[in-house]
């Protein structure tokens, strides 16, 4: 069977490979097989989902498979991804599963996996699951050992109370009125309630769920919507999530947007951090700003799970983020939580204080049949030459997508005209090779 895992779990169009009932069933069997290699205890998995119409199909396919392998299942219902990450260890589960395609349209869906500590699975564990999935599964369970399914949506209150308890003491009189764009996703029935309990005047938009409107012209993928709403309602701040709630962008009262790197820089500066984590495609202006204030920047592979993996083992790193809005605050959770990150910025009073302005960025995705084109010697020579040309003023990244048949090209720096010429030359080279 083809490789299943991409940069962030398994993802594809619902009812097409690999997001089919039979493949999801086998994935659950493979996960169960990795768990049941240990005879020490009876295992439990926790399953949550976002608001996509296909979520229940995948949820029940996986739950049935787990039961057939002797693994108990706790179903959380519709929850944000960070809730699954936090509740998995709290409920004593061996694995947490979030059924979501994050910021993608409703016709996509996917599976994000968390280990018993609430951290996204390592490459090694994903490879193990893929290997088992590709082989015959012959495990037989006696009737008395079949797993049980329990619906526990009420435990999501544990997650909500954790956030409320973290911020109930702070009082920021400068920010009272907020607009929240829930992206018709997992935070739709959670975020407005939490903000109200914390004393904010809340205007919630895009929180009407029908299974197919998740991320539709709203949320982090359409930031102009939250900007317009802030200006219309004369709000103090705007907060926009993606469909599963692990990403966030902020907008101040003048309509200026704050992305993941700007949030990270504000957190680092406000807390006197000495080291933060982002990825190799972070904005050049972000790197330059951190250097100017003496904060060390660690760069990982693209994907928030690589940021999490680094932060897990490094005791002196509290914050990590991607431009896209994944913001990880380790003392809270080792995965992005858009709601918690937004509240932390409000607590620090950083909404109006933009520590840096991102420099121009140009990105292009090239559809390819074989992503190994990035290893072509001619292309590598061009990339190296252009990287040397940009040294100290910007950077060029050419990489294969982890989830789609694409080569992603990103160039950013201080001279927009120069970036344009570099992008054209790289595209021309790839075009000739294809």
FIMAR-897309 format. One line per 4 residues: number of its first residue (from 1); their letters; for each residue x, y, z of N, C-alpha, C. Coordinates in steps of 0.001 Angstrom, whole numbers, m for minus. Example, Ala and Ser with C-alpha at 12.3 -4.5 7.8 and 13.67 -1.06 7.14 Angstrom:
BEGIN
1	AS	13190/m5690/7800/12300/m4500/7800/13200/m3300/7800; 12850/m2250/7080/13670/m1060/7140/12900/30/7870
***
This chain:
BEGIN
1	XXXX	850/m1199/0/0/0/0/882/1245/0; 444/2289/m669/1236/3516/m761/1446/4162/603; 2429/5044/679/2675/5755/1933/1433/6529/2349; 1107/6451/3604/m107/7076/4122/156/8432/4741
5	XXXX	1218/8530/5529/1431/9714/6349/2129/10829/5583; 1611/12048/5798/2260/13234/5261/2871/14044/6378; 2978/15341/6168/3577/16221/7166/2781/16245/8461; 1459/16146/8357/608/16229/9540/m450/15134/9495
9	XXXX	m27/13914/9720/m957/12794/9740/m1323/12302/8358; m2532/11774/8241/m3046/11220/6986/m4148/12137/6494; m4140/12448/5220/m5136/13393/4707/m5464/13109/3250; m6704/13364/2869/m7122/13198/1482/m8592/13517/1337
13	XXXX	m9131/13314/151/m10549/13551/m98/m11359/12410/506; m12402/12741/1224/m13227/11734/1891/m13842/10778/881; m13804/9494/1208/m14322/8407/378/m13424/8083/m808; m12228/8666/m841/m11201/8291/m1799/m9959/7896/m1011
17	XXXX	m9136/7019/m1605/m7918/6588/m910/m7092/7810/m503; m6594/7859/738/m6684/6834/1780/m7817/7043/2787; m8704/8002/2525/m9755/8316/3503/m11022/7546/3145; m10902/6219/3137/m12044/5343/2897/m12311/4525/4146
21	XXXX	m13497/3928/4206/m13869/3138/5375/m12901/1981/5579; m12567/1259/4484/m11718/88/4653/m10293/467/5057; m9740/1545/4480/m8384/1956/4853/m8360/2471/6287; m9342/3289/6672/m9385/3790/8060/m9548/2639/9044
25	XXXX	m10321/1626/8652/m10485/433/9492/m9136/m265/9683; m8390/m415/8600/m7097/m1094/8677/m6063/m259/9438; m6147/1056/9298/m5242/1917/10069/m5472/1710/11562; m6746/1650/11968/m7066/1411/13371/m6548/47/13820
29	XXXX	m6695/m962/12969/m6175/m2291/13298/m4654/m2247/13471; m3990/m1493/12583/m2530/m1394/12674/m2105/m681/13949; m2831/376/14318/m2533/1075/15574/m2736/127/16751; m3844/m631/16722/m4125/m1582/17792/m3024/m2630/17890
33	XXXX	m2516/m3071/16737/m1459/m4079/16743/m197/m3556/17413; 123/m2275/17189/1309/m1705/17841/1092/m1602/19349; m148/m1318/19764/m445/m1201/21185/m436/m2555/21870; m1036/m3530/21196/m1251/m4828/21833/m30/m5733/21767
37	XXXX	1068/m5230/21213/2325/m5961/21344/2719/m6051/22811; 2211/m5070/23573/2450/m5078/25020/1246/m5715/25715; 1483/m6716/26528/407/m7419/27230/146/m6818/28608; 787/m5706/28892/769/m5185/30255/m595/m4655/30685
41	XXXX	m1362/m4124/29748/m2626/m3522/30145/m3612/m3535/28995; m4863/m3298/29318/m5888/m3125/28293/m5815/m1665/27830; m5801/m1462/26552/m5574/m132/26006/m6878/586/25673; m6793/1918/25732/m7911/2796/25380/m7426/3836/24386
45	XXXX	m8273/4148/23408/m7987/5264/22506/m9088/6304/22660; m8708/7548/22445/m9637/8675/22486/m9805/9195/21066; m11042/9422/20637/m11295/9906/19281/m12145/11173/19331; m11648/12233/18686/m12409/13460/18491/m12524/13756/17010
49	XXXX	m13345/14708/16657/m13538/15043/15239/m13936/16501/15106; m13716/17056/13900/m14223/18400/13636/m15620/18278/13025; m16086/19293/12338/m17500/19359/11950/m17792/18855/10540; m16829/18227/9881/m17042/17743/8508/m18083/16636/8458
53	XXXX	m18813/16596/7360/m19878/15616/7191/m19341/14189/7181; m18074/14021/6805/m17488/12681/6729/m16886/12211/8043; m16892/13061/9054/m16247/12713/10313/m16828/11488/10982; m18164/11368/11001/m18800/10228/11665/m18468/8920/10961
57	XXXX	m18396/8953/9642/m18046/7747/8872/m16688/7200/9315; m15697/8090/9399/m14345/7672/9775/m14307/7260/11240; m14973/8043/12084/m15009/7767/13520/m15527/6355/13789; m16645/5978/13165/m17242/4675/13437/m16448/3538/12811
61	XXXX	m15838/3797/11646/m15000/2766/11031/m13818/2427/11934; m13186/3450/12494/m12027/3226/13357/m12448/2636/14696; m13547/3129/15257/m13996/2625/16556/m14321/1140/16479; m14994/729/15413/m15335/m688/15252/m14081/m1541/15140
65	XXXX	m13099/m1046/14396/m11850/m1795/14242/m11123/m1936/15567; m11054/m852/16341/m10396/m926/17645/m11082/m1959/18544; m12410/m1946/18567/m13128/m2900/19404/m12840/m4335/18983; m12770/m4566/17678/m12517/m5915/17187/m11129/m6410/17578
69	XXXX	m10239/m5481/17919/m8875/m5832/18334/m8695/m5806/19846; m9788/m5589/20581/m9697/m5602/22036/m9277/m4294/22665; m9462/m3188/21944/m9100/m1860/22450/m10371/m1073/22734; m10459/m471/23908/m11621/354/24264/m11521/1727/23614
73	XXXX	m12681/2343/23392/m12740/3620/22682/m13580/4617/23467; m13051/5822/23606/m13814/6927/24183/m14037/7969/23092; m15297/8229/22761/m15650/9185/21714/m15970/10545/22340; m15227/11569/21910/m15394/12915/22465/m16425/13739/21702
77	XXXX	m16745/13344/20470/m17606/14155/19629/m16814/15269/18972; m17473/16388/18681/m16821/17522/18015/m16006/18305/19027; m14692/18342/18802/m13768/19028/19703/m12624/19615/18884; m11923/20623/19413/m10713/21114/18745/m9563/20137/18939
81	XXXX	m8615/20158/18028/m7447/19280/18112/m6721/19389/19445; m6475/20605/19975/m5751/20673/21262/m6467/19962/22397; m7792/19862/22342/m8519/19145/23390/m8169/17665/23369; m8037/17093/22171/m7647/15683/22067/m6246/15485/22632
85	XXXX	m5330/16388/22281/m3952/16280/22769/m3893/16355/24294; m4689/17216/24892/m4672/17399/26342/m5415/16271/27058; m6540/15821/26490/m7362/14825/27162/m6801/13410/27050; m6005/13144/26018/m5451/11793/25859/m4682/11338/27093
89	XXXX	m3687/12091/27583/m3011/11656/28812/m3900/11761/30050; m4775/12768/30093/m5646/12931/31258/m6579/11739/31443; m7023/11145/30327/m7939/10009/30391/m7207/8672/30423; m5878/8723/30474/m5101/7495/30540/m5122/6690/29259
93	XXXX	m5351/7351/28134/m5409/6660/26850/m4010/6439/26291; m3882/5408/25487/m2598/5102/24852/m2401/5884/23564; m3500/6240/22913/m3451/6984/21652/m4621/7953/21601; m4386/9138/21055/m5447/10092/20779/m5576/10275/19284
97	XXXX	m6807/10329/18785/m7053/10461/17350/m7952/11674/17117; m7532/12551/16223/m8358/13676/15806/m8668/13508/14327; m9958/13438/14020/m10402/13277/12641/m10658/14663/12075; m9759/15113/11214/m9830/16483/10687/m8923/16635/9486
101	XXXX	m9255/17575/8637/m8349/17996/7574/m7954/19449/7794; m8019/19881/9058/m7503/21186/9466/m8143/22322/8683; m7350/23032/7865/m7819/24224/7164/m8428/23908/5796; m8388/22635/5377/m8898/22273/4050/m10416/22348/3978
105	XXXX	m10935/22282/2755/m12376/22329/2532/m13041/21059/3054; m14383/21107/3129/m15144/20034/3774/m14968/18679/3109; m14690/18652/1783/m14603/17368/1092/m13331/16599/1434; m12392/17255/2095/m11204/16577/2614/m11460/16109/4048
109	XXXX	m10719/15089/4440/m10672/14740/5851/m9339/14054/6126; m9075/13789/7387/m7783/13220/7720/m7749/12688/9133; m6596/12162/9510/m6403/11554/10823/m5102/12068/11415; m5204/12751/12551/m4029/13158/13310/m3919/12247/14526
113	XXXX	m2713/11783/14811/m2496/10832/15891/m1598/11419/16977; m1973/11158/18227/m1193/11609/19385/m831/10409/20247; 351/10460/20854/758/9374/21742/192/9582/23139; 557/8735/24083/m8/8768/25422/329/10040/26192
117	XXXX	1327/10787/25707/1691/12056/26336/1065/13263/25636; 255/13007/24601/m370/14107/23880/512/14746/22833; 1559/14028/22409/2466/14540/21373/2192/13811/20066; 2256/14523/18958/2045/13880/17666/3076/12775/17456
121	XXXX	2648/11720/16783/3496/10546/16635/4782/10868/15886; 5841/10165/16252/7137/10323/15593/7117/9667/14215; 8101/10006/13378/8237/9367/12069/8380/7855/12225; 9107/7425/13251/9346/5997/13461/8041/5265/13768
125	XXXX	7193/5842/14611/5924/5205/14948/4992/5175/13728; 4987/6262/12942/4169/6277/11739/4626/5199/10760; 5936/5032/10625/6467/3999/9729/6067/2609/10209; 6069/2418/11516/5667/1136/12083/4212/832/11761
129	XXXX	3349/1837/11903/1922/1656/11603/1726/1348/10127; 2457/2058/9258/2352/1802/7825/2791/380/7484; 3856/m86/8141/4347/m1427/7866/3341/m2491/8251; 2724/m2312/9417/1709/m3274/9861/483/m3199/8965
133	XXXX	113/m1987/8574/m1057/m1778/7729/m916/m2487/6385; 325/m2586/5889/562/m3184/4577/623/m4710/4623; 566/m5300/5815/656/m6752/5940/m680/m7330/6398; m884/m8627/6182/m2142/m9249/6640/m2304/m9119/8157
137	XXXX	m3514/m8776/8588/m3785/m8637/10010/m4627/m9837/10456; m4019/m10707/11227/m4648/m11980/11561/m5043/m12080/13026; m4885/m10994/13761/m5152/m11032/15208/m6622/m11370/15477; m6864/m12362/16309/m8214/m12774/16674/m8462/m12467/18149
141	XXXX	m9615/m11909/18451/m9963/m11554/19820/m11153/m12414/20268; m11035/m12982/21438/m12151/m13743/21990/m13310/m12806/22313; m14554/m13298/22227/m15719/m12427/22453/m15674/m11652/23774; m15157/m12278/24820/m15139/m11583/26111/m14113/m10454/26167
145	XXXX	m13213/m10419/25186/m12162/m9396/25170/m12422/m8260/24187; m13547/m8296/23479/m13873/m7242/22512/m13956/m5892/23221; m13409/m4865/22579/m13408/m3535/23172/m14790/m2915/23269; m14905/m1922/24141/m16174/m1232/24356/m16063/231/23921
149	XXXX	m17175/786/23464/m17237/2189/23046/m18037/2979/24077; m17467/4100/24487/m18135/4978/25457/m18175/6394/24891; m19345/7014/24879/m19489/8395/24437/m19274/9305/25636; m18277/10165/25562/m17914/10996/26721/m17746/12473/26333
153	XXXX	m18701/13076/25640/m18530/14485/25251/m18394/15420/26435; m18896/14987/27608/m18846/15856/28786/m17425/16098/29280; m16478/15211/28927/m15113/15405/29429/m14421/16586/28759; m15021/17099/27671/m14458/18293/27029/m14481/19468/27998
157	XXXX	m15350/19405/29008/m15367/20447/30039/m14029/20533/30769; m13306/19410/30830/m11981/19425/31463/m11064/20377/30713; m11106/20281/29382/m10290/21178/28544/m10727/22632/28737; m12025/22868/28682/m12534/24242/28812/m12165/24840/30159
161	XXXX	m12330/24067/31216/m12016/24566/32562/m10524/24821/32728; m9708/24029/32058/m8253/24237/32115/m7904/25620/31562; m8538/25998/30464/m8275/27314/29873/m8830/28425/30751; m10054/28258/31208/m10668/29284/32056/m9853/29495/33324
165	XXXX	m9413/28409/33940/m8614/28514/35167/m7283/29222/34918; m6740/29060/33692/m5443/29670/33373/m5525/31185/33247; m6719/31706/32919/m6822/33141/32627/m7862/33872/33470; m8492/33191/34404/m9569/33837/35155/m9082/35002/36016
169	XXXX	m7788/35020/36331/m7273/36053/37238/m6828/37327/36527; m6548/37233/35233/m6015/38428/34580/m7136/39390/34193; m6773/40660/34111/m7758/41685/33777/m7099/42708/32869; m7508/42717/31597/m6964/43673/30635/m8091/44595/30192
173	XXXX	m8154/45775/30787/m9249/46697/30503/m9193/47266/29089; m8050/47166/28425/m7929/47692/27066/m8666/46822/26053; m8923/45580/26385/m9567/44659/25451/m10821/44094/26110; m11948/44551/25653/m13223/44074/26179/m14095/43471/25084
177	XXXX	m14068/44076/23912/m14949/43636/22830/m14130/42887/21793; m14507/41631/21539/m13754/40827/20579/m14688/40204/19552; m14155/40004/18357/m14852/39254/17314/m14117/37934/17135; m14868/36839/17121/m14287/35506/16997/m14837/34826/15757
181	XXXX	m13948/34501/14813/m14313/33753/13613/m14001/32281/13874; m15042/31479/14045/m14871/30072/14430/m14704/29141/13232; m14728/29674/12019/m14503/28893/10797/m15519/27767/10629; m16670/27883/11280/m17685/26827/11247/m17077/25483/11626
185	XXXX	m16154/25538/12570/m15404/24341/12929/m15534/23968/14399; m14485/23337/14909/m14525/22709/16225/m14706/23675/17389; m14293/24918/17223/m14414/25888/18316/m15759/26612/18322; m16639/26297/17388/m17876/27064/17230/m18726/27115/18490
189	XXXX	m18817/26001/19217/m19657/25947/20416/m18842/25972/21693; m17530/26263/21561/m16657/26276/22739/m16052/27655/22979; m15403/28212/21948/m14677/29471/22119/m15567/30623/22586; m16733/30860/21967/m17561/31985/22435/m17944/31861/23912
193	XXXX	m18213/30631/24362/m18590/30427/25765/m17419/30737/26692; m16239/30267/26327/m15058/30514/27166/m14759/32004/27256; m14793/32696/26111/m14531/34140/26129/m15551/34875/26994; m16817/34482/26910/m17851/35138/27715/m17625/34886/29204
197	XXXX	m17237/33656/29549/m16984/33348/30951/m15795/34135/31501; m14885/34528/30603/m13731/35329/31021/m14034/36826/31011; m15299/37184/30713/m15720/38570/30853/m15671/39415/29598; m15434/38807/28432/m15379/39569/27195/m16767/39743/26592
201	XXXX	m16938/40849/25889/m18116/41058/25051/m17810/40397/23709; m18488/39303/23390/m18110/38454/22265/m19092/38570/21107; m18548/38801/19935/m19318/38722/18703/m18765/37525/17931; m19540/36443/17867/m19100/35215/17201/m19640/35176/15780
205	XXXX	m18759/34885/14833/m19175/34739/13435/m18708/33374/12929; m19402/32884/11917/m19100/31582/11316/m19053/30482/12375; m20156/30381/13106/m20293/29333/14119/m21610/28585/13950; m22061/28491/12687/m23263/27727/12346/m22816/26509/11545
209	XXXX	m23079/25325/12057/m22478/24119/11501/m23481/23334/10652; m23063/22945/9455/m23918/22080/8637/m23145/20929/7991; m21872/20769/8367/m21083/19661/7859/m20318/19942/6587; m20696/20999/5879/m20014/21294/4617/m19495/22730/4528
213	XXXX	m19736/23538/5535/m19291/24942/5472/m18032/25215/6285; m17373/24184/6795/m16150/24361/7554/m15086/25033/6681; m14477/26087/7180/m13428/26860/6482/m13914/27560/5213; m15204/27575/4956/m15718/28144/3706/m15760/29678/3785
217	XXXX	m14813/30320/3113/m14711/31777/3084/m14732/32359/4501; m13957/31730/5385/m13891/32197/6762/m12647/31619/7420; m12397/32026/8660/m11274/31482/9403/m9923/31974/8934; m8870/31268/9338/m7507/31731/9084/m7157/31786/7600
221	XXXX	m7857/31025/6780/m7541/31017/5344/m8120/32228/4621; m8974/32962/5291/m9590/34165/4690/m9522/35316/5696; m8311/35806/5972/m8121/36793/7041/m8821/38123/6816; m9145/38457/5564/m9838/39729/5316/m11213/39750/5975
225	XXXX	m11795/38566/6193/m13129/38487/6807/m13087/38970/8250; m12125/38472/9024/m12040/38890/10427/m11601/40356/10527; m10764/40796/9587/m10360/42208/9568/m11568/43109/9363; m12385/42781/8374/m13585/43576/8094/m14539/43568/9287
229	XXXX	m14660/42428/9947/m15581/42316/11083/m15114/43168/12256; m13805/43205/12497/m13261/44035/13585/m13563/45505/13331; m13343/45944/12107/m13592/47352/11776/m15075/47677/11817; m15912/46753/11338/m17359/46969/11333/m17907/47123/12747
233	XXXX	m17475/46240/13650/m18005/46229/15010/m17198/47095/15978; m16144/47734/15456/m15267/48561/16280/m14783/47783/17509; m14320/46574/17227/m13866/45684/18286/m12426/45998/18678; m12033/45510/19847/m10663/45707/20327/m9700/44695/19706
237	XXXX	m10214/43543/19352/m9371/42507/18753/m10242/41531/17975; m9661/40943/16940/m10311/39876/16189/m9482/38615/16285; m10156/37487/16410/m9484/36193/16549/m10109/35228/15558; m9295/34628/14694/m9798/33685/13698/m9088/32352/13851
241	XXXX	m9866/31271/13838/m9337/29917/13941/m9446/29201/12600; m8843/28016/12524/m9119/27124/11404/m10107/26069/11881; m10431/25127/11006/m11512/24192/11285/m11333/23337/12511; m10086/22988/12869/m9877/22145/14049/m9265/22901/15218
245	XXXX	m9065/24209/15076/m8711/25048/16215/m7264/25053/16652; m6377/24439/15858/m4971/24462/16288/m4189/25603/15653; m4867/26435/14847/m4218/27608/14257/m5020/28860/14584; m4315/29997/14600/m4974/31255/14923/m4259/32409/14233
249	XXXX	m5008/33422/13843/m4450/34720/13498/m5207/35772/14311; m4528/36872/14598/m5122/37948/15386/m5161/39224/14566; m6128/40065/14877/m6275/41360/14207/m6475/42422/15278; m5706/43520/15205/m5886/44578/16207/m7024/45501/15789
253	XXXX	m7318/46496/16618/m8497/47329/16380/m8380/48178/15124; m7150/48343/14616/m6985/49105/13369/m7055/48216/12134; m7188/46893/12340/m7306/45972/11211/m6008/45301/10809; m4916/45556/11537/m3640/44919/11215/m3628/43476/11720
257	XXXX	m3121/42585/10871/m3116/41161/11192/m1799/40746/11840; m1887/39767/12722/m718/39217/13401/m685/37713/13123; 358/37255/12396/451/35839/12055/1187/35059/13145; 1429/33782/12892/2035/32924/13905/3399/33388/14365
261	XXXX	4223/33871/13437/5566/34326/13810/5519/35612/14619; 4596/36504/14279/4456/37734/15060/3935/37431/16462; 3032/36460/16553/2564/36026/17874/3724/35440/18669; 4530/34593/18014/5674/33974/18690/6672/35024/19162
265	XXXX	6973/35992/18321/7924/37039/18696/7411/37839/19891; 6097/38114/19910/5505/38849/21025/5575/38041/22314; 5275/36759/22226/5349/35893/23402/6771/35832/23953; 7724/35668/23030/9122/35552/23452/9612/36826/24124
269	XXXX	9312/37966/23507/9755/39238/24052/9089/39528/25398; 7791/39215/25509/7043/39525/26722/7437/38643/27896; 7974/37460/27598/8295/36519/28675/9785/36409/28936; 10579/37208/28236/12037/37181/28379/12644/35827/27995
273	XXXX	12048/35169/26998/12596/33897/26525/13936/34128/25847; 14797/33137/25897/16110/33209/25254/16176/32371/23978; 15175/31489/23779/15213/30591/22636/13785/30242/22220; 13508/30260/20914/12204/29852/20393/12426/28927/19195
277	XXXX	11335/28279/18750/11422/27305/17666/10435/27648/16568; 10898/27592/15319/10031/27711/14155/10553/26739/13094; 10195/26943/11845/10615/26011/10792/11531/26700/9794; 12075/25921/8868/13033/26446/7896/12410/27477/6960
281	XXXX	11083/27505/6853/10450/28464/5944/9964/29717/6667; 10417/29951/7884/10008/31159/8595/10488/32409/7859; 9788/33506/8099/10068/34749/7395/11437/35321/7777; 12139/35855/6781/13478/36388/7010/13461/37557/8006
285	XXXX	12425/38392/7939/12325/39517/8875/12153/39027/10314; 11473/37916/10486/11312/37296/11794/12670/36864/12347; 13456/36188/11512/14808/35777/11924/15652/36987/12320; 15574/38021/11485/16377/39219/11709/15977/39916/13008
289	XXXX	14671/39972/13273/14193/40623/14496/14665/39874/15742; 14502/38555/15741/14925/37782/16905/16407/37958/17189; 17194/37972/16133/18639/38167/16299/18933/39528/16923; 18155/40538/16528/18399/41897/17031/18111/42042/18517
293	XXXX	17253/41180/19064/16931/41279/20495/17556/40126/21288; 18449/39384/20646/19219/38374/21361/18494/37085/21671; 17487/36744/20865/16766/35481/21061/17228/34471/20008; 17605/33310/20453/18074/32268/19533/16876/31608/18851
297	XXXX	16991/31415/17530/15940/30764/16760/16400/29374/16331; 15664/28361/16739/15908/26991/16303/14953/26695/15156; 15468/26147/14044/14635/25847/12882/14529/24343/12676; 13291/23867/12529/13034/22454/12299/12505/22247/10878
301	XXXX	12234/20990/10546/11541/20696/9300/10152/21337/9335; 9533/21467/8152/8203/22061/8076/7183/21105/8694; 6347/21641/9553/5340/20849/10242/5402/21102/11737; 4258/21416/12327/4259/21756/13752/4670/20584/14637
305	XXXX	4522/19357/14147/4922/18226/14993/6428/18174/15193; 7196/18680/14214/8645/18710/14383/9037/19772/15409; 8276/20860/15427/8487/21867/16469/8200/21253/17839; 7079/20525/17931/6704/19886/19194/7751/18893/19663
309	XXXX	8269/18083/18723/9265/17078/19076/10505/17732/19687; 10935/18844/19092/12106/19534/19626/11806/20095/21015; 10642/20717/21155/10297/21356/22423/10123/20339/23538; 9716/19145/23185/9482/18119/24206/10747/17799/24998
313	XXXX	11872/17788/24321/13122/17363/24965/13976/18526/25459; 13666/19745/25018/14462/20909/25410/13766/21656/26551; 14342/21624/27717/13699/22205/28891/13625/23730/28840; 14541/24364/28104/14609/25825/28122/13827/26472/26986
317	XXXX	12930/25734/26328/12125/26293/25233/10648/26199/25597; 9987/27338/25688/8573/27385/26061/7672/27641/24867; 8171/28343/23827/7315/28762/22722/7852/28299/21373; 6918/27932/20494/7252/27605/19113/6068/27955/18229
321	XXXX	6316/28187/16935/5210/28556/16048/5611/28445/14586; 4589/28342/13737/4727/28468/12290/4012/29735/11841; 4403/30243/10685/3749/31425/10129/2242/31230/10039; 1824/30020/9680/417/29717/9420/m472/29889/10638
325	XXXX	107/29977/11834/m705/30193/13022/m698/29061/14026; 76/28006/13768/294/27000/14814/1202/27625/15872; 687/27844/17042/1463/28428/18139/1447/27444/19302; 2625/26985/19705/2740/25977/20751/3307/26616/22015
329	XXXX	2575/26469/23094/3001/26961/24409/3139/25731/25303; 4364/25317/25552/4635/24002/26137/4002/23799/27499; 3939/24823/28315/3360/24654/29649/1871/24321/29588; 1251/24586/28437/m172/24282/28237/m353/22961/27504
333	XXXX	306/22807/26342/177/21590/25535/1277/21573/24491; 1623/20367/24051/2650/20224/23014/2041/20136/21631; 979/20884/21428/399/21051/20108/m202/22450/20043; m485/22921/18846/m1039/24255/18705/m2434/24359/19308
337	XXXX	m2694/25461/19993/m4023/25745/20544/m4305/27216/20266; m5116/27464/19247/m5388/28828/18827/m6030/29670/19906; m6928/29072/20671/m7631/29805/21726/m6680/30199/22851; m5876/29259/23305/m4946/29548/24402/m3917/30589/23978
341	XXXX	m3409/30476/22742/m2411/31438/22256/m2993/32846/22190; m4233/32954/21718/m4872/34272/21642/m5024/34892/23021; m5451/34093/23982/m5620/34601/25340/m4278/34987/25969; m3238/34255/25649/m1920/34578/26197/m1423/35923/25656
345	XXXX	m1670/36188/24377/m1280/37485/23805/m2078/38611/24454; m3371/38390/24668/m4193/39396/25338/m3683/39644/26756; m3323/38570/27439/m2796/38695/28793/m1514/39524/28813; m656/39312/27813/600/40054/27740/415/41469/27198
349	XXXX	m795/41791/26727/m1034/43123/26183/m306/43376/24880; m166/42309/24066/637/42434/22856/m127/42633/21570; m1430/42864/21641/m2229/42982/20424/m1800/44174/19571; m1500/45298/20201/m1162/46501/19445/330/46598/19130
353	XXXX	1123/45772/19753/2578/45904/19623/3141/44869/18654; 3235/45245/17392/3795/44353/16385/5317/44469/16438; 6015/43426/16850/7464/43540/17022/8242/43653/15713; 7647/43201/14604/8327/43328/13318/7289/43238/12206
357	XXXX	7660/43724/11036/6813/43622/9845/7409/42574/8918; 6648/41544/8549/7202/40513/7660/7689/41111/6350; 8792/40586/5839/9299/41052/4553/8536/40345/3430; 8647/40837/2191/7914/40228/1075/8217/38736/923
361	XXXX	7186/37971/607/7315/36531/402/6628/36165/m903; 7276/35312/m1685/6655/34755/m2882/6652/33242/m2759; 5482/32632/m2959/5377/31180/m2878/4669/30647/m4120; 5116/29514/m4593/4503/28851/m5740/4538/27344/m5510
365	XXXX	3468/26684/m5878/3410/25221/m5830/3396/24676/m7254; 4267/23727/m7524/4351/23125/m8853/3869/21688/m8767; 2846/21342/m9553/2323/19981/m9583/3312/19063/m10289; 3687/17965/m9643/4673/17048/m10210/4202/15608/m10035
369	XXXX	4680/14735/m10922/4408/13307/m10774/5423/12667/m9836; 6632/13225/m9830/7711/12665/m9019/8383/13796/m8248; 8194/13803/m6927/8734/14880/m6103/10255/14826/m5968; 10869/13744/m6433/12330/13636/m6356/13030/14592/m7308
373	XXXX	12262/15326/m8099/12858/16330/m8984/13682/17336/m8170; 13340/17503/m6888/14071/18459/m6053/15507/18012/m5811; 15801/16743/m6085/17162/16232/m5892/17995/16280/m7171; 17410/16802/m8253/18147/16901/m9507/19356/17828/m9344
377	XXXX	20485/17395/m9883/21731/18131/m9690/21671/19547/m10259; 21078/19691/m11441/20975/21023/m12065/20157/21971/m11192; 19015/21466/m10706/18161/22288/m9855/18865/22634/m8547; 19571/21677/m7973/20266/21926/m6707/21346/22997/m6873
381	XXXX	22000/23005/m8026/23031/24017/m8286/22413/25411/m8375; 21260/25486/m9058/20556/26774/m9172/20138/27268/m7783; 19574/26358/m6996/19113/26726/m5654/20277/27231/m4806; 21394/26513/m4849/22555/26924/m4046/23063/28295/m4472
385	XXXX	23099/28534/m5773/23589/29821/m6272/22675/30967/m5823; 21385/30735/m5877/20440/31782/m5495/20437/32002/m3977; 20651/30939/m3232/20742/31093/m1786/21961/31926/m1402; 23051/31714/m2111/24258/32512/m1861/24027/33964/m2249
389	XXXX	23269/34170/m3322/22956/35535/m3764/22148/36279/m2704; 21254/35568/m2009/20381/36188/m1012/21000/36258/381; 22162/35703/580/22740/35576/1907/22762/36925/2645; 22161/36912/3829/22118/38121/4643/20973/39051/4319
393	XXXX	20235/38754/3232/19124/39639/2822/17826/38879/2565; 17883/37549/2667/16688/36758/2414/17048/35293/2284; 16077/34484/1820/16369/33061/1671/15427/32430/648; 15863/31297/121/15104/30519/m859/14959/29094/m328
397	XXXX	13735/28566/m348/13471/27197/62/12711/26494/m1060; 13218/25347/m1502/12521/24501/m2469/12406/23126/m1830; 11171/22640/m1660/10977/21389/m933/9757/20639/m1459; 9764/19320/m1323/8570/18545/m1704/7492/18681/m640
401	XXXX	6236/18739/m1059/5133/18765/m104/5079/17439/634; 4705/17506/1901/4554/16275/2673/3197/15640/2528; 2238/16335/1908/874/15822/1833/307/15749/428; 939/16421/m561/384/16483/m1911/1495/16307/m2942
405	XXXX	1144/15961/m4207/2150/15790/m5254/2640/17144/m5788; 3272/17896/m4922/3687/19257/m5243/5129/19493/m4820; 5792/20392/m5541/7047/20979/m5077/6715/22408/m4661; 7059/22743/m3436/6746/24059/m2897/7990/24947/m2957
409	XXXX	7831/26129/m3539/8930/27079/m3669/8572/28326/m2876; 9495/28741/m2020/9272/29934/m1210/10539/30771/m1215; 10395/32050/m1530/11531/32963/m1494/11078/34238/m802; 11858/34697/172/11507/35928/876/12765/36725/1141
413	XXXX	12587/38037/1263/13740/38897/1468/13383/40360/1355; 14404/41183/1302/14212/42625/1392/13909/43292/53; 14275/42643/m1063/14109/43244/m2385/13101/42428/m3190; 11897/42958/m3343/10822/42212/m4003/11126/41918/m5462
417	XXXX	11766/42855/m6148/12095/42645/m7555/13110/41500/m7706; 14061/41453/m6805/15047/40372/m6826/14378/39028/m6581; 13429/39001/m5656/12712/37764/m5367/11961/37264/m6594; 11392/38186/m7328/10640/37831/m8527/11539/37149/m9556
421	XXXX	12721/37690/m9770/13650/37106/m10746/14128/35727/m10298; 14364/35574/m9000/14805/34277/m8485/13713/33236/m8667; 12488/33598/m8348/11369/32675/m8517/11225/32257/m9977; 11343/33211/m10888/11211/32904/m12317/12283/31922/m12774
425	XXXX	13510/32101/m12298/14596/31221/m12733/14417/29813/m12185; 13974/29699/m10938/13748/28379/m10357/12601/27664/m11074; 11522/28396/m11344/10391/27808/m12053/10775/27374/m13462; 11583/28173/m14125/12029/27824/m15477/12864/26538/m15449
429	XXXX	13721/26410/m14459/14551/25214/m14349/13703/23979/m14098; 12746/24077/m13179/11872/22938/m12881/11035/22577/m14106; 10549/23612/m14815/9770/23380/m16024/10537/22575/m17056; 11811/22895/m17251/12620/22163/m18214/12835/20719/m17778
433	XX	13031/20514/m16477/13249/19167/m15969/12000/18309/m16090; 10836/18931/m15947/9586/18174/m16045/9226/17873/m17491
***
